[in-house]
Amino acid sequence: MPVLSSHLAPVAAVARLFDAIRSAPAEIWITLRDEQDVAADVADVRRRTEAGETLPLAGYVFAAKDNIDVAGLPTTAAHPAFSHIPERTATVVQRLLDAGAVLVGKTNMDQFATGLVGARSPYGAVSSAHDADRVSGGSSSGSGAATGWRIVDFALGTDTAGSGRVPGAYNRVVGLKPTLGLLPLDGVLPASPSYDTVSIFAPDVALATKVLDIAAGVSDLDPHSRSCPADVPQAAPVRPRVAIPDDASLVSLSPAMREAFAGAVRRAEEFGAEVQTIDFAPFLEAAQLLYDGGLVAERGWSFGAFLAAHPEGADPSVATIAAGAMAVDGVSVIDAQQTLLALTAEARRRIDAVDALLIPTAPIHPRHDELAADPLGVNRTVGTFTNFVNLMDLAAVAVHAETVPGEGEFGVSFVTPAFHDQVAADLAARFCAEDPGEPLAFSGGVDVAVFGAHLRGEPLNGQLQALGARFVRDVVTAPTFRMLLVEGEVDRPAVIRSADGAELPGELWRLSPLAVAQLLGTIAPPLALGHIELSDGSVVLGFTASVVGEERDITDLGGWRAYRAVASV
């Protein structure tokens, strides 16, 4: 349920919201909107819905990391001297506002989105929502904490090296890091522009994917934005193949954290995953390139000159990284890029053989005092399993696994190839025993109605699953169709239009455009794909046929399963 109660008047609902804000640590925020302005927005959304406007995020409130522009509010990137008030709202935020969500404020962050700990900010170090002695994780520290405190329904972060995933683990919320380019970056301050993405924090997978679906889409103002290709799987397999790191790659985990990860692997096996161990070395080697090689020059391009000109207010760790980035020569950049390409090719051979990786989100959950004693070393360890993901153009969903006594929060991430975001979300939802929510519409799936051998439990259903198809719902045709029996090696029904028809039960499955073409190639005459009208008035693709008049009419039996039950007697 949304944070704002629909049973309260806007002013009262927002008053309760701001009471929750005041009861949580002030370090979560850099800028809060005026309470009256928020109440006015809530009232406006209610008026629009009462007038009949469809607003999928009506009633939801959210926060945005303070490197994402909102017109009229300061953008600081956690550096006071950088503060400026943009005239235009970032596209990713505007799409959420247009859908009825109400922004409450801008959240604290590691300065210039450089860090995974949430303590590199002059606005204060942010703690985990569940342990004040331990960090919230960064760089999207305030967004993760605001969601963990349940102050907001969801929050936007950014992610280059894990900033949209680590705070998810440390605050017991979902951290969704989409494929690069799915969420537009215009109006978002770059950190490493080749590897940046906006991310989403939410209490569950269903809301995270709902927000992603609304905010995703190509923006003409963002040269990095891109759309999904035609072969995107629409669902995770029933028996997914999941790869985990080999023991040698888990040395950064303590024995207790190793046991927590082993428990997470068992949970994956319990929901049907086929787990295999792989040599994880290429992924870990690539992770080191983000800060230790020429790729760090992108951070110099993004904010190095500003910090050199404004050393006051700079976080020491961020300043050190920026100074090093500014000193990188061009040959080092090319060397790092070529090394990354080689490691990515090697890693692809591993990940292409499975549906997803299952990895620890972070090997440790540091206390503030541990971080203070070794700020760079602790941050490096936190990023062990996150730094490589964007470098290799992968998608990930991070979820909480368990609280380890004496060591903090432990989470895992499901990592998939680019554009396989739905697969990662499905697996994360199964891990959490949650409803995955509505399928992602932006992936361009095509709905196909099936009525016989492709139904769940029937002989050819495996074809749909092998094509990455997703079961959407049970359906019934309009009363203008009849069902005929087409006999063969596998008996199938033919659904044909008829004035003397009946409602026929079936199922709706969603396939990628390429999968529809591949499915069509398996269909033998007289069967074909054509338009089928459903009982709700919608028209979808579905199995139909051109008949020759010799087929047996089985309409009156009430559908394929009913026919099969009779035929088996």
C-alpha positions as CSV (number, residue, x, y, z in Angstrom):
1,M,0.0,0.0,0.0
2,P,1.2,3.5,-0.7
3,V,2.7,5.6,2.2
4,L,0.0,8.2,1.8
5,S,-3.4,7.0,3.2
6,S,-6.3,7.7,0.8
7,H,-8.5,7.8,3.8
8,L,-6.9,11.0,5.0
9,A,-7.3,14.5,3.6
10,P,-4.1,15.6,1.7
11,V,-3.0,18.0,4.4
12,A,-3.4,15.3,7.1
13,A,-1.8,12.6,5.0
14,V,1.2,14.8,4.3
15,A,1.5,15.8,7.9
16,R,1.8,12.2,8.9
17,L,4.5,11.8,6.2
18,F,6.5,14.7,7.5
19,D,6.2,13.3,11.1
20,A,7.8,10.2,9.8
21,I,10.6,12.2,8.1
22,R,11.3,14.1,11.4
23,S,11.4,10.8,13.4
24,A,14.1,9.4,11.1
25,P,17.8,10.7,11.0
26,A,18.1,14.1,9.3
27,E,21.2,12.9,7.4
28,I,19.0,11.1,5.0
29,W,18.1,14.4,3.3
30,I,19.9,17.2,1.6
31,T,16.8,19.1,0.5
32,L,13.2,18.6,1.6
33,R,10.3,20.3,-0.2
34,D,7.9,22.5,1.7
35,E,5.2,20.5,3.4
36,Q,2.5,22.7,2.0
37,D,3.8,22.3,-1.5
38,V,3.8,18.5,-1.1
39,A,0.2,18.6,0.2
40,A,-0.8,20.7,-2.8
41,D,0.6,18.2,-5.2
42,V,-1.2,15.3,-3.4
43,A,-4.5,17.2,-3.6
44,D,-3.9,17.9,-7.3
45,V,-3.2,14.2,-8.0
46,R,-6.5,13.3,-6.2
47,R,-8.4,15.8,-8.2
48,R,-7.0,14.3,-11.4
49,T,-7.9,10.7,-10.5
50,E,-11.4,11.8,-9.4
51,A,-11.8,13.4,-12.8
52,G,-11.1,10.1,-14.4
53,E,-7.5,10.4,-15.3
54,T,-5.4,7.2,-15.1
55,L,-2.4,7.8,-13.0
56,P,-0.6,4.5,-12.2
57,L,1.5,6.1,-9.4
58,A,-1.3,8.1,-7.7
59,G,-0.8,8.0,-4.0
60,Y,2.9,7.2,-4.1
61,V,5.6,9.5,-2.7
62,F,9.2,9.2,-3.7
63,A,12.6,10.7,-3.2
64,A,15.4,11.5,-5.7
65,K,19.1,11.3,-5.1
66,D,20.7,14.8,-5.2
67,N,22.5,14.3,-8.4
68,I,19.2,14.1,-10.3
69,D,17.7,17.5,-11.3
70,V,14.3,18.7,-10.2
71,A,13.3,22.1,-11.4
72,G,13.3,24.6,-8.6
73,L,15.2,22.5,-6.1
74,P,19.0,22.7,-5.6
75,T,21.2,20.0,-7.1
76,T,24.3,19.7,-4.9
77,A,25.8,16.3,-5.6
78,A,26.8,16.5,-1.9
79,H,29.1,19.5,-2.5
80,P,27.7,22.8,-1.2
81,A,29.7,24.9,-3.7
82,F,28.3,22.9,-6.6
83,S,24.7,23.8,-5.5
84,H,22.6,25.2,-8.3
85,I,18.9,25.3,-9.1
86,P,18.1,23.7,-12.5
87,E,15.4,25.0,-14.7
88,R,14.4,21.6,-16.1
89,T,13.5,18.4,-14.3
90,A,15.3,15.2,-15.4
91,T,13.2,13.1,-17.8
92,V,13.3,10.1,-15.5
93,V,11.7,12.2,-12.7
94,Q,9.2,13.9,-14.9
95,R,7.8,10.6,-16.2
96,L,7.1,9.6,-12.6
97,L,5.5,12.9,-11.8
98,D,3.4,12.6,-14.9
99,A,2.2,9.2,-13.6
100,G,1.0,10.7,-10.4
101,A,3.9,10.2,-8.0
102,V,4.7,13.1,-5.6
103,L,8.3,14.0,-4.9
104,V,9.1,14.8,-1.2
105,G,12.8,15.7,-1.5
106,K,16.4,15.2,-2.5
107,T,18.5,12.6,-0.7
108,N,22.0,12.6,0.7
109,M,24.8,10.8,-1.2
110,D,28.4,10.1,-1.4
111,Q,29.9,13.2,-3.0
112,F,29.7,13.2,-6.8
113,A,28.3,9.6,-6.6
114,T,31.8,8.3,-5.8
115,G,31.7,5.7,-3.1
116,L,29.8,2.7,-1.9
117,V,29.6,3.6,1.8
118,G,27.3,6.6,2.3
119,A,29.7,8.6,4.5
120,R,31.5,10.8,1.9
121,S,29.2,13.8,2.4
122,P,29.5,17.1,4.2
123,Y,25.8,16.7,5.0
124,G,26.5,13.8,7.3
125,A,27.1,10.0,7.2
126,V,24.0,8.0,6.6
127,S,23.3,4.9,8.7
128,S,21.5,1.7,7.8
129,A,17.7,2.0,8.6
130,H,18.2,-1.1,10.8
131,D,21.5,-0.4,12.6
132,A,22.7,3.1,13.4
133,D,26.3,1.8,13.9
134,R,26.6,0.6,10.4
135,V,26.6,2.4,7.1
136,S,23.6,2.8,4.7
137,G,25.8,2.1,1.8
138,G,26.4,4.4,-1.1
139,S,26.6,6.4,-3.1
140,S,22.8,6.4,-3.0
141,S,22.8,6.4,0.8
142,G,19.8,8.6,1.5
143,S,17.6,7.0,-1.1
144,G,18.3,3.5,0.3
145,A,17.7,4.7,3.9
146,A,14.5,6.7,3.1
147,T,13.1,3.5,1.5
148,G,14.3,1.3,4.3
149,W,12.7,3.6,6.9
150,R,9.5,3.3,4.8
151,I,9.3,7.1,4.7
152,V,8.8,7.0,0.9
153,D,7.3,4.3,-1.3
154,F,10.3,4.2,-3.6
155,A,13.4,6.3,-4.3
156,L,15.7,7.0,-7.2
157,G,19.4,6.5,-7.0
158,T,22.2,6.1,-9.5
159,D,24.5,3.2,-10.0
160,T,28.0,3.1,-11.6
161,A,29.8,0.7,-9.3
162,G,27.0,-0.7,-7.1
163,S,25.4,2.5,-5.7
164,G,21.9,1.2,-6.6
165,R,22.5,-2.2,-5.0
166,V,24.6,-1.9,-1.9
167,P,22.1,0.4,-0.1
168,G,19.4,-2.1,-1.0
169,A,21.2,-4.9,0.9
170,Y,22.1,-2.7,3.9
171,N,18.6,-1.3,4.2
172,R,16.6,-4.5,3.5
173,V,15.0,-3.2,0.4
174,V,15.1,-4.1,-3.3
175,G,17.8,-2.3,-5.3
176,L,17.0,-2.5,-9.1
177,K,19.9,-1.6,-11.4
178,P,18.5,-1.7,-14.9
179,T,20.4,-2.3,-18.2
180,L,22.4,0.8,-19.1
181,G,20.4,3.2,-21.2
182,L,16.9,2.0,-20.2
183,L,16.4,4.9,-17.9
184,P,17.2,8.3,-19.4
185,L,20.2,10.2,-18.0
186,D,19.4,13.7,-19.2
187,G,19.3,15.9,-16.1
188,V,21.4,13.4,-14.2
189,L,24.9,14.5,-13.2
190,P,27.5,12.0,-14.7
191,A,30.0,10.2,-12.6
192,S,31.4,7.8,-15.2
193,P,29.1,8.5,-18.2
194,S,29.9,5.3,-20.1
195,Y,28.7,3.2,-17.1
196,D,26.1,5.3,-15.2
197,T,22.4,4.4,-14.8
198,V,19.6,5.6,-12.7
199,S,18.5,3.0,-10.2
200,I,15.3,2.2,-8.1
201,F,14.8,1.3,-4.5
202,A,11.5,-0.2,-3.4
203,P,10.2,-2.4,-0.6
204,D,9.4,-5.2,-3.1
205,V,10.2,-6.3,-6.6
206,A,6.7,-5.6,-8.0
207,L,6.9,-1.9,-7.1
208,A,10.5,-1.6,-8.4
209,T,9.6,-3.0,-11.8
210,K,6.4,-0.9,-11.9
211,V,8.5,2.2,-11.5
212,L,11.0,1.0,-14.0
213,D,8.3,0.3,-16.6
214,I,6.9,3.8,-16.2
215,A,10.2,5.6,-16.3
216,A,12.0,3.6,-19.0
217,G,12.2,4.7,-22.6
218,V,14.4,6.4,-25.1
219,S,15.0,10.2,-24.5
220,D,16.1,12.3,-27.4
221,L,18.0,14.4,-24.9
222,D,20.2,11.4,-23.8
223,P,22.6,10.0,-26.3
224,H,23.2,7.0,-24.0
225,S,19.5,5.9,-24.0
226,R,18.5,2.8,-25.9
227,S,15.5,0.6,-26.5
228,C,15.1,-3.1,-26.1
229,P,16.1,-5.4,-29.0
230,A,13.5,-7.9,-30.5
231,D,14.8,-11.0,-28.7
232,V,14.3,-10.1,-25.1
233,P,13.1,-13.0,-22.9
234,Q,9.8,-12.1,-21.2
235,A,10.2,-14.4,-18.2
236,A,12.7,-16.4,-16.2
237,P,12.5,-20.1,-17.0
238,V,10.7,-22.4,-14.6
239,R,14.0,-24.2,-13.9
240,P,16.5,-21.4,-14.3
241,R,20.2,-22.1,-14.6
242,V,22.1,-20.0,-12.0
243,A,25.8,-19.7,-11.7
244,I,27.6,-18.8,-8.4
245,P,31.2,-17.9,-7.8
246,D,33.8,-20.5,-7.0
247,D,35.1,-20.8,-3.5
248,A,38.4,-19.0,-4.3
249,S,36.3,-15.9,-5.3
250,L,34.5,-15.8,-2.0
251,V,37.6,-15.1,0.2
252,S,36.4,-11.6,1.1
253,L,33.4,-13.1,3.0
254,S,33.8,-14.0,6.6
255,P,32.7,-17.5,7.7
256,A,29.4,-16.2,8.8
257,M,28.8,-14.3,5.6
258,R,29.9,-17.4,3.6
259,E,27.2,-19.4,5.5
260,A,24.6,-16.6,4.7
261,F,25.5,-16.9,1.0
262,A,25.3,-20.7,1.2
263,G,21.8,-20.3,2.7
264,A,20.9,-18.0,-0.2
265,V,22.0,-20.6,-2.7
266,R,19.8,-23.2,-0.9
267,R,16.9,-20.8,-1.2
268,A,17.5,-20.6,-4.9
269,E,17.6,-24.3,-5.3
270,E,14.3,-24.5,-3.3
271,F,12.5,-22.4,-5.9
272,G,13.8,-24.6,-8.7
273,A,17.2,-23.1,-9.7
274,E,19.8,-25.4,-11.1
275,V,23.0,-24.1,-9.5
276,Q,26.4,-24.5,-11.0
277,T,29.8,-23.1,-9.8
278,I,31.9,-21.1,-12.3
279,D,35.4,-19.6,-12.3
280,F,34.7,-16.0,-11.3
281,A,38.1,-14.6,-11.9
282,P,37.3,-12.6,-15.1
283,F,34.5,-10.7,-13.3
284,L,36.6,-9.9,-10.3
285,E,39.5,-8.7,-12.5
286,A,37.2,-6.4,-14.4
287,A,35.9,-5.0,-11.2
288,Q,39.3,-3.7,-10.3
289,L,39.5,-1.6,-13.5
290,L,36.8,0.9,-12.4
291,Y,39.1,2.7,-10.0
292,D,42.6,1.1,-10.5
293,G,43.0,1.6,-14.3
294,G,42.4,4.2,-17.0
295,L,38.6,4.0,-16.8
296,V,38.7,6.2,-13.7
297,A,39.5,9.1,-16.1
298,E,35.8,9.4,-16.7
299,R,35.4,10.7,-13.1
300,G,38.0,13.3,-13.8
301,W,36.1,14.4,-16.9
302,S,32.8,14.5,-14.8
303,F,33.9,16.5,-11.8
304,G,37.7,16.6,-11.5
305,A,38.1,20.2,-12.7
306,F,35.4,21.4,-10.3
307,L,37.1,19.8,-7.3
308,A,40.4,21.2,-8.3
309,A,38.9,24.6,-8.4
310,H,36.8,24.1,-5.2
311,P,38.8,22.0,-2.8
312,E,36.8,23.4,0.1
313,G,34.0,21.1,1.0
314,A,35.5,18.2,-0.9
315,D,35.5,14.8,0.7
316,P,39.1,13.7,1.1
317,S,38.5,10.2,-0.5
318,V,36.6,11.7,-3.4
319,A,39.3,14.4,-3.9
320,T,42.0,11.8,-3.9
321,I,40.2,9.8,-6.6
322,A,39.4,12.9,-8.7
323,A,43.1,14.0,-8.6
324,G,44.3,10.6,-9.7
325,A,41.7,10.6,-12.4
326,M,42.8,13.9,-13.8
327,A,46.4,12.5,-14.1
328,V,45.4,9.5,-16.3
329,D,46.9,9.6,-19.8
330,G,45.1,8.6,-22.9
331,V,47.2,5.4,-23.5
332,S,46.1,4.2,-20.0
333,V,42.5,4.7,-20.9
334,I,42.8,2.7,-24.1
335,D,44.7,0.0,-22.3
336,A,41.9,-0.3,-19.7
337,Q,39.2,-0.4,-22.4
338,Q,41.0,-3.2,-24.3
339,T,41.6,-5.2,-21.1
340,L,37.9,-4.8,-20.2
341,L,36.8,-6.0,-23.7
342,A,39.0,-9.1,-23.3
343,L,37.7,-9.9,-19.8
344,T,34.1,-9.3,-20.9
345,A,34.5,-11.7,-23.7
346,E,35.8,-14.3,-21.3
347,A,33.0,-13.6,-18.8
348,R,30.3,-13.8,-21.5
349,R,31.3,-17.4,-22.2
350,R,30.3,-18.2,-18.7
351,I,27.2,-16.1,-18.3
352,D,25.8,-17.0,-21.7
353,A,25.6,-20.6,-20.5
354,V,23.2,-19.8,-17.7
355,D,20.2,-17.6,-17.1
356,A,21.7,-15.5,-14.3
357,L,24.5,-15.1,-11.8
358,L,23.7,-15.3,-8.1
359,I,26.3,-13.4,-6.2
360,P,26.7,-11.6,-2.8
361,T,25.8,-8.0,-3.2
362,A,28.6,-7.0,-0.7
363,P,30.9,-9.2,1.3
364,I,30.8,-7.0,4.4
365,H,28.5,-4.5,6.1
366,P,31.0,-2.1,7.7
367,R,30.5,-0.1,10.9
368,H,31.2,3.6,10.8
369,D,34.3,3.2,12.9
370,E,35.7,0.5,10.6
371,L,35.1,2.8,7.7
372,A,36.8,5.7,9.4
373,A,39.9,3.5,10.0
374,D,40.3,2.6,6.4
375,P,38.0,4.6,4.1
376,L,39.5,3.5,0.8
377,G,40.2,-0.1,1.7
378,V,36.7,-0.7,3.1
379,N,35.0,0.9,0.1
380,R,37.1,-1.3,-2.2
381,T,36.0,-4.5,-0.4
382,V,32.3,-3.4,-0.5
383,G,32.5,-3.2,-4.3
384,T,34.0,-6.6,-4.8
385,F,30.9,-8.1,-6.5
386,T,29.3,-4.9,-7.8
387,N,32.0,-3.0,-9.7
388,F,32.0,-5.2,-12.8
389,V,28.3,-5.2,-13.5
390,N,28.0,-2.0,-15.5
391,L,31.4,-2.4,-17.0
392,M,30.2,-5.6,-18.6
393,D,26.8,-4.1,-19.5
394,L,24.8,-6.4,-17.3
395,A,21.5,-5.9,-15.4
396,A,21.0,-6.7,-11.7
397,V,18.4,-6.8,-9.0
398,A,19.7,-6.8,-5.4
399,V,17.6,-8.2,-2.5
400,H,18.1,-8.7,1.2
401,A,18.9,-12.2,2.3
402,E,19.4,-12.2,6.0
403,T,20.8,-10.3,9.0
404,V,24.0,-11.9,10.2
405,P,24.5,-11.5,14.0
406,G,27.4,-9.2,14.8
407,E,28.2,-8.6,11.1
408,G,25.1,-6.7,9.7
409,E,23.0,-7.1,6.7
410,F,23.7,-9.6,3.9
411,G,22.1,-9.4,0.4
412,V,22.4,-11.1,-2.9
413,S,22.1,-10.0,-6.5
414,F,20.7,-11.7,-9.5
415,V,22.7,-10.6,-12.5
416,T,21.7,-11.1,-16.1
417,P,22.8,-10.1,-19.6
418,A,21.7,-6.6,-20.8
419,F,18.0,-6.3,-21.4
420,H,17.2,-9.5,-19.5
421,D,15.9,-7.3,-16.7
422,Q,12.7,-9.2,-16.5
423,V,14.6,-12.4,-15.8
424,A,16.5,-10.8,-13.0
425,A,13.3,-9.4,-11.5
426,D,11.5,-12.7,-11.7
427,L,14.3,-14.6,-10.0
428,A,14.6,-11.9,-7.3
429,A,10.8,-12.2,-6.7
430,R,11.0,-16.0,-6.4
431,F,13.9,-15.7,-4.0
432,C,11.8,-13.3,-1.8
433,A,8.6,-15.4,-2.3
434,E,6.9,-12.4,-3.7
435,D,4.5,-11.7,-6.6
436,P,6.7,-10.4,-9.4
437,G,4.0,-7.9,-10.4
438,E,3.0,-6.9,-13.9
439,P,5.4,-7.9,-16.7
440,L,7.6,-5.1,-18.1
441,A,5.8,-3.6,-21.0
442,F,8.8,-1.6,-22.3
443,S,10.5,-4.8,-23.5
444,G,8.1,-4.9,-26.4
445,G,6.4,-8.3,-25.8
446,V,3.7,-9.6,-28.0
447,D,0.7,-11.4,-26.5
448,V,-0.3,-14.7,-28.1
449,A,-3.4,-16.7,-27.1
450,V,-3.0,-20.5,-27.0
451,F,-5.9,-23.0,-26.7
452,G,-4.4,-26.5,-26.9
453,A,-1.1,-28.2,-27.0
454,H,0.8,-25.1,-25.8
455,L,-1.3,-24.7,-22.6
456,R,0.4,-25.2,-19.3
457,G,0.9,-28.9,-18.6
458,E,0.3,-29.8,-22.3
459,P,2.9,-31.4,-24.5
460,L,4.1,-28.3,-26.4
461,N,4.2,-25.8,-23.6
462,G,7.9,-26.4,-23.3
463,Q,8.3,-24.6,-26.7
464,L,6.9,-21.4,-25.2
465,Q,9.1,-21.7,-22.2
466,A,12.2,-22.3,-24.3
467,L,11.3,-19.1,-26.2
468,G,11.3,-17.1,-23.0
469,A,7.6,-16.7,-23.0
470,R,5.6,-15.4,-20.0
471,F,2.3,-16.7,-18.8
472,V,0.1,-13.6,-18.5
473,R,-3.4,-14.9,-17.6
474,D,-6.2,-17.2,-18.4
475,V,-8.5,-15.9,-21.2
476,V,-11.8,-16.7,-22.9
477,T,-12.6,-15.9,-26.5
478,A,-15.5,-13.8,-27.6
479,P,-18.6,-16.1,-28.4
480,T,-17.7,-16.1,-32.1
481,F,-15.3,-19.0,-32.4
482,R,-15.5,-22.8,-32.7
483,M,-12.9,-25.4,-31.9
484,L,-12.0,-28.2,-34.3
485,L,-9.7,-31.2,-33.7
486,V,-6.6,-31.4,-35.9
487,E,-5.2,-34.9,-35.5
488,G,-1.5,-35.6,-35.9
489,E,1.6,-36.8,-34.1
490,V,0.5,-34.3,-31.4
491,D,-3.2,-33.5,-31.6
492,R,-4.1,-29.8,-31.6
493,P,-7.2,-27.7,-31.7
494,A,-8.0,-25.3,-34.5
495,V,-9.9,-22.2,-33.4
496,I,-11.9,-20.7,-36.2
497,R,-14.3,-17.8,-36.5
498,S,-18.0,-18.7,-36.7
499,A,-21.3,-16.9,-36.4
500,D,-22.5,-19.9,-34.5
501,G,-19.7,-19.8,-32.0
502,A,-19.0,-20.2,-28.3
503,E,-16.6,-18.8,-25.7
504,L,-13.5,-20.9,-25.6
505,P,-11.0,-21.0,-22.7
506,G,-7.3,-20.5,-23.3
507,E,-4.2,-18.8,-22.0
508,L,-2.4,-15.6,-22.9
509,W,1.4,-15.7,-23.2
510,R,3.8,-12.9,-23.9
511,L,6.7,-13.5,-26.3
512,S,9.4,-11.3,-27.7
513,P,8.9,-10.3,-31.4
514,L,11.7,-12.6,-32.4
515,A,10.1,-15.5,-30.4
516,V,6.8,-15.0,-32.2
517,A,8.6,-15.4,-35.5
518,Q,10.3,-18.5,-34.2
519,L,7.1,-19.9,-32.9
520,L,5.4,-19.3,-36.3
521,G,8.1,-21.4,-37.9
522,T,7.1,-24.4,-35.8
523,I,3.4,-24.2,-36.8
524,A,2.3,-26.7,-39.5
525,P,-0.7,-26.3,-41.8
526,P,-3.6,-26.0,-41.3
527,L,-2.7,-24.1,-38.2
528,A,-1.6,-20.5,-38.3
529,L,-1.5,-17.4,-36.2
530,G,-4.3,-14.9,-36.7
531,H,-6.3,-12.3,-34.8
532,I,-8.5,-13.6,-31.9
533,E,-11.0,-11.5,-30.2
534,L,-11.3,-12.1,-26.4
535,S,-14.3,-11.7,-24.2
536,D,-13.1,-8.4,-22.9
537,G,-13.1,-7.0,-26.4
538,S,-9.3,-7.0,-26.9
539,V,-7.8,-8.5,-30.0
540,V,-4.6,-10.5,-29.8
541,L,-2.6,-13.0,-31.9
542,G,-3.7,-16.5,-31.4
543,F,-3.8,-20.0,-32.9
544,T,-6.3,-20.3,-35.7
545,A,-6.6,-22.4,-38.8
546,S,-7.8,-22.8,-42.4
547,V,-10.0,-25.8,-42.3
548,V,-10.8,-28.4,-45.1
549,G,-14.1,-29.6,-43.6
550,E,-12.9,-33.0,-42.3
551,E,-12.0,-31.9,-38.8
552,R,-14.1,-33.0,-35.8
553,D,-15.9,-30.1,-34.0
554,I,-15.2,-30.3,-30.3
555,T,-16.6,-26.9,-29.4
556,D,-19.4,-28.2,-27.2
557,L,-17.0,-30.0,-24.9
558,G,-15.9,-26.6,-23.5
559,G,-12.2,-26.3,-24.4
560,W,-9.1,-28.4,-25.0
561,R,-8.6,-29.6,-21.5
562,A,-12.3,-30.7,-21.3
563,Y,-11.8,-32.6,-24.6
564,R,-8.6,-34.2,-23.3
565,A,-10.4,-35.4,-20.2
566,V,-13.2,-37.0,-22.3
567,A,-10.7,-38.5,-24.8
568,S,-8.7,-40.1,-22.0
569,V,-11.6,-42.0,-20.6
